[in-house]
Amino acid sequence: MVFSSLIFIFRFLPIFLLIYYMTPARYRNMTLFLGSVCFYAFGEPVYVILILLSILVNYICGRKIGQKRAYIEINRQSRAGKGWLSIALVYDFGLLLFFKYSFFLEENLNRVIRVVSRISGEELLTVPEIKILLPLGISFYTFQIVSYVVDVYRGKVEAEESIINLGTYLCMFPQLIAGPIVTYNSVKDQLQYRRYSLRNFERGLRIFVMGLAAKVLIANRVGGLWRDIQTIGFESISTPLAWLGAFAYTLQIYFDFHGYSLMAIGLGKMIGFELPKNFDEPYLSHSITEFWQRWHMTLAQWFRDYVYIPLGGNREGRWKTVRNMFIVWAFTGLWHGAEWNFILWGMLTFLIMCLEKAGLKKWLDRTRIGSRIYMILLIPITWICFAITSISDLAVYFSRMFPFFGVSAEACIIGNDYITYLEQYGFFFLLGIFFCSTLPKKWYRMNQKRIVSVIVLAILFWVSIYYLASASNNPFLYFRF
């Protein structure tokens, strides 16, 4: 079930909210937990057991680690504390590795075996083919529960005594499937006590509508161009259309994921939770370094707190800093998907950030025009590495974007195929560019207490509903991660 669906908006959400607010405050975590399990089970009932087992295993490990809290300094060196932490981490990352990376490992291992077989002239046995359906949201809820047990081990939080509260934290449906990644430390107080008010509910509803409109009216519409290009085939497009497609995917992935995050934050407010902001106008950044401080901020925070800083961060010299950045971006690429293109994307981002750290960022910070051109060209290139999973297809697409690197320039540049698509999608491009700026936010802040804002949001809501009723394609891109 996705937030931008009629069944969620007009069935699940009203029924859940009615039951939630009819439940006495002390039992609302139970209601939220059971409602979240039902929400997840609607899409993947078989894999509900994975989440429930994750709650149980990490609850037990957290409690065992927490028993050492009376002598916390000893606990940090305690074999028992480390042992229980190891059990939790092996279980959590083991499940993620099995479900998300088994096929990737099997496929590449078999490639190596086939090469060795050709060289040796002997037929070697290959690894049996592994086909496993990826559980929705496993990357997100794995990182969340890992942050809990690690923080308990570090002594940053007390071990949760209530398994229902821990289950509520992990399964909370607004952020269960695609984030934002919420650490236990940031919501532990809200699990015990949270404020409810009609005004906060209204704010949440407004944010939800904004996210819905971003997803349905911009991401889905401009994303149609990227789908059209995939249907045509990368070999058959001109250079202008290749760049147009790259810009289309750049807008689609932002408004798709940002829209989902806004809906999650809005739903959180409606049930009394303050979920963290996940985006801060990233396309207005002046460098890739700044971009990744403003894009998917909760993921960046997780890697900083649980990988980069424990490795030493930037405190141990230039080369160890580069090593730590390499590890973070290798894991970031792999976290997004078990395909070589994601590793390539992570390494490309790492190299760019190394160049910026070496001095390029200082120049970018000084030249507003130069930094804008730099980002306008670089962001679509990196997103294409992210969007196309096949390395051979990726090479074809880049040959269309940059025809002067071996492919006939005449064949790629001459053609007016892009004109047709620009006429069809031009309005949605302009809409996306406008909503990437600060102008909509400034207008809303000035008018949020006026009736005009209510009218605009009402129009956006019903236009979104109209498109949802007639849409045939409405997935969230980040559901596959």
N, C-alpha and C positions, 0 to 999 in steps of 0.2 A: 504494500500500500504506500502510495506517495502522497505528500501533502497537497500537491497540485492535481488532485483527482476529485471528481464529484462525490465518490463514495466516502472519501475522507472528510470533505468539507461539509456535506449535508447528512451524513450518517454517523460515522465514527465519532467525529469531534463533538457534535451537539449531545449525543448520548453519553459520551465519556464525561463532558463538563457537567452535565446534569447530575450524574451519579457522584462525581467528584465533590461537587459543592453541597450535595445532600448528605454526604458522609461527614460525621463529626471530625473535627480537625485532627484529633489524635490518631485517627485511622486512615487519614488521607494518603499516607505513604503506601499503605497496603493497596488502596484503590489504584494509585498511580502505578504501582508495581504490576498488579494484575492486568490493568488496562494496557500497559506497555507490552506485556507478554502477549496479549491478544493482538495488539497492533503488529508485532513481529510475526506471530503465527499466521496472520492473514496471508503473508507472502511466502513464508518458509516454515511451515509447522514442524518439519522434521528436525530443523536445526535449532529449535527452541531449547532442546536438551543441552546443546553446547553452551548456551548462555547460562542456563541454570547450573550446569556443572562448573562453569567458570566462577560463578558466584560462590558456590559451595567450597571449592578448592581454595580460592583466595580468602574466603572468610576464615576457614580453618587455619591457613598459613598466617594470616594477619593476626589472629588471636594468639597463636603460638609465639609469634615474634613479640607481640604485645605483652606477653607474660614476663618478658625480660626487662620491661620498662622500669622496674624498681631499681635496676642497676644498669642504666642505659649505656654508660661508658664501657662496662664489661660486655654488654650485648653486642657492641660493634665488633668485638673480637671473638664473640662466642660462636663456637661451632654450631650450636643449636640454632641460634638466630640466623646464621648464614645458611645453615642447612634448610630451614623452612623457607627462607627467601629463594634459595636455589630451586627448591621443589616448585614454588609458585612460578618462577621465571621459566623453568624448563617446560612446565605444563602450558603456560600461556603462549610462549613463543613456539613451542612444539606444535600446538594446534594450528597456529598461524602458518608455520612452515609447511605442515602437512597439507592443509587445505589450499593454500595459496601458491605454493612453490613446488609441489610434488611433480606436476606435469612438466614444469620448466626444467627441473633437474633431470627427470627421466628423458625428456626430449634431447637435451644437450649431451647427456651421458651416452645416449644411443648414437648421436652424431659422431662422438669421439670413437666409439666402438666400431662404427662402420668404416671410419678412416683407417683405424688400426687394422681392421680386417683386410682392406684393400692393399695396405702396405705389406702386411705379413703373408697374404695369400691364403689365410685360414679364416674359415667362417666362425666368428665368435658369437656367443649367445648375447642377445640384447635384453635390455630390461623390459619387462612387460609394460604395455601401455597403461597409463594411469589417467582415468577420466573422473574427476570429482567436481561437483558443482560448488562454486565458491559461496560460502554463507554470506548473506548481506551484512555489511557493517563490521565484519570480523576484524579488519585493520583498525577501525576506530575503537571498538570496545575493548580490544586487546591492549591498546596503548592506555586506555583509561584505567583498566584494572591493574596494569603494571605500575602506573603512577601511584596507585593506592598502596600496594605492598611495599614498594620502594620507600615511600614517604613514612610508612609505619616503621620500617627498618631503620631509617635515618633518624627517627624520633621527631619528625616534623608534625605528625598527627598521631592521635591515639587510635588504637585498633577499634574498629566499629563493633559494638556489642550486639547490635541487632542485625540479623541476616536480612531482614526485610528492608532496613535502611540501606544496607550495602546493595541489595538487589535493586532498590529504587534508584540509587546513584548510577548503577551500571546500565539499567534497562530503560531509564527515563525516555519515553518515545520521542520527544522533540529532537534529541540529539543522538539517538541510538544508532541510526544507520549511516549517517554522513556528517556527524559532528554538529557544532564545533566540539573539539576534544576538551572535555571538562575534567580537571583534576579534582580528586576527592577533597583536597584541602580548600578548594575554592567554593565548595557547596556544603561542607560538613555542617556548618551552622544552620544553613537553610533546610537541611534534612530534619533538624530538630525543631526549628521554629522559622516561620516565614510570614510575611505580612500579606494580607489580602485586602484589596480595595477595588471598588468599581472603576476608579480612575486608572489604576495600574492595569486592570483588565482591558480597559479601552485603549491604553497605550499599546498593549500587546496585540490587540486586534488590528490596530493601525499598522504596526510593523509587519504583522502577518500579511496584510493586504499588499503592502509595498513589495514584500518578497515574492508574493504570488504574481504580481504584475511584472516584476523583473524577470521571473522565470517564463511566464506564459507569453507575455507581449513582446519581449525582446529576445531572450535566449532561444525560445522555440522557433520564433519567426526568422531571425537571422541565421539560426542553425540550419534552416532549410537549404541555404546556399551550400553549406559544407556537405550536406547529404546529397545534394544534386551533383556536386563535383565527384563524390565517391561513386555515384551511379554511372556517371559519364566515363570514368576511368582517368587516371592521372596522365596517361600517355596522350590523351586527346584534348588537353586544355592548353590554352595559350599562357604566356608569361603574365599578362595582366590579370587573367582569371585566376592563376595560381596565387598571386599576391592577394587578390580579392578574397579567395577562399581562406587564406591564412588570417586575414583580418577578421573574416566572419567567425572563424573558430575562436579567435582571440576574444571577441565580444561574447560569443556563445558560452564559453567556459566560465567567464567572469559572472555573467548575469545568471547562469544556471546555478553555480555554487554559491554565489553571494545571495541570490534569491532564496535558496534553501536555508542558508545560515540565518537570514532575516526571518524567515518563517519559523525556524527553530527558536530564535530569541523571542519572537512574538508569542509563540505558544508557551514558552517558559514563563514569561510575564503573566500570561493568563492563568497559570496555575501556581503563581507565587514565587517562581525562581528567577534569579538574575543570571543568565548565561553570558559567557564572555563574548565580546565582539570578535569577529573573525576576519573582517576586511576593513581597511582604512584608505579608501580611494587609491588602490595600488597603481593604477595606470597613470597617475599624476607624479609618480616617482621619477627621480633624476638619475637613478642608477639601478642595476640589478640588485645590488646590496640593499638599497633602500626598498626596492620592490618586495624583497622577501622579508622585510620587517613589517610590511603592510598587507601581504597576501597570505591567506590561511595562517593567521597569526597564532592560533592555538597549536598548530602542528609545529611551527617554528619554535614556539616556546617549549614544547615537549622535547624536541631534539636538543635545544639549548640546555635545559635543566637536567635531562636524563642521559645525554650522550656527550655533548660538546664540553660542558663544564666538568663532569667527572673525568674526562680524558685530560683535563688541564686547561681547556679553553685557549686563551691567548696569553697565558701567564708564564709559559716556559720557553719562550723564544720563537723566532720566525718559523723555523722548519717544523717544529712540533705543532705550531698553529696551523700550518698548511696541512700537515698530516691529519689533524683533528677535523679540519674542514673537509678533507677528502673523505674521511670515514662518514661524517654526517651526510654528505651529499650522495655517497654511494648507498647508504641506508635509505635516504629520502627517495632516491630513484627506485630502489627495490620495494620500498613500502607502497609506492603507487601501483606497481604491477610487476608480474613475473614475465617480463618481456625485455629483450635487449634494447629496445628503443627507450625504455624508462631508465635503464642504466646509462645509455648514451646521453639522455636528457640531463640526468644528474651530474655526469661528468662535464658536460658542456657548461652547465650552470656553475660548477666548481671552478672551471678554468676562467670563466668570465669574472667571477668574484675574486679570484687570485689576481687577475690583471688589475681590477679596480683597487684592490688592497695595495698593489705595488705602486700605485700613483695615479691611475686613470681616474679614480673617483674624485681626487682633488680637482682635476681639470673639469670633470662633469659638474661638480658643485659650483664652479665659478662661471660656467657658461650655460645659461638657461636655454638658449636656442640649440646649441650643440647637444645638450643632454636630451632635449626633446626628440631631435632627429635620431639620436642614438637609440632611445627607448622605442620609438615608433618602428624602427627597423628590426631591432633585436628581439623584442617580445614575441612578435609573430613567428620568427624563425625558431625560437626555443619551443613555442607551443606546437609547432608542426612536428618537431621531434617527439613531443608528448602525445600527439593525436594519432600518428600513423604507426601501428605496431610492427608492421613488416618492414625490415631494413631495406629490402629490395624496392618496395613501394616508396619508401622514404627517399631513396636515392633518385627514383624517377621524379618525385615531386620537386626535389631540390634542383634537378636538372631543368625543370620547367621554370622555377623561380629564378635560376641563374643560368640562362642558356649559353652564356659565353664560356662555360666550363666544359665544352666538348660536344654538347648537343647543338644541332643546327639552330642558330639564332633566328634565322628567317622562319623556320617552321614553328617556333614558339612565340615569337613576338608578333608576327603578322597574323591578324585575325581579329574579328570583332565579337567573339563569343561573349566577352565580358560585358559588352554593352547591354545585351539582353538581360543578363543577371543584375546588372547595376540598375536598370530600369525597374526590375521586379523587387529588388531588395534594398534599393537606395534609401528609401524612407526609414527602414529599420536600422540601417547603418547610422543615419543621422540621429535617430532616437537613441541608439546605444552610445554614440559619442557624447551626446548631450548629457546623458545620465551617468557618464563616467566623470563628468566635471563636478565642481562644487556648487553650481547654480541651483539644481533641484533641492539640495539640502538646505541651502540658504533660504530659498523660497518657503520651504516647509517650516523652518524655524520661525520665520516672520509671520506665518499664517496658520500655525497649528491650532491656535485657539479661536480661529474664525470659522464661520460656517462654510466658507469656500473650500477649506481643506477637507471637510467632511464630504462635500459634493464631489470633489475630485477623486477622493478615495473610493466613494461609492461607484462612480463611473468606472474607475479602474477595476474594481471588483467584478462588476457585472459584465464588462467587456472581456475580462479574463475568463469568466464562467462561460460566456458565449463561445470563445475559442476552445475551451476545454470540451464543451459539448460536441464540437465539430472536429476535434483533433483526432488524428490516428497515431501520432507519435509524441510521447510525452515522458521520456525517461529522464532521470537525473544522471548527468555524466559521472559524478563521483560515486554513484552506487556500485560501479564496477571495481572500485578500489578498496 
